[in-house]
Amino acid sequence: MKPQERDIWVATAVMGYKADRIRPGMIINSKGYSTSPAMYSTDIGAAWEVSQKYPIMKLTRTKIFEISLAEYICTFWNDADSGPIEVPATTAQEAVCLAALIAVLTQGEDTT
């Protein structure tokens, strides 16, 4: 999946934005304007915003760490019942995005 495609998925599934039905690849921002999504998959600042959405994903905390020069792991915990969601990736940003998407899909929370 291309980073832009993942960014749109993260924007709609995790961050709560609506996809723009008229302009593919765009989202509707909080002011109602069509805009490009943040670069969640490639920008660490945008990925950090994703990592802070863990209450919406029914999670209690997050941790991102590097295990080698070519691999990062993002872990989200749900202390209530299901244990950690742990995802490795080649960048920290990608690990955060993938873990957030898995959390949303497995926790059954609709953020829209």
Helices and strands as residue ranges (DSSP letters): H 3-13, E 18-19, E 27-28, E 34-35, H 44-51, E 61-68, E 71-77, E 85-89, H 92-107
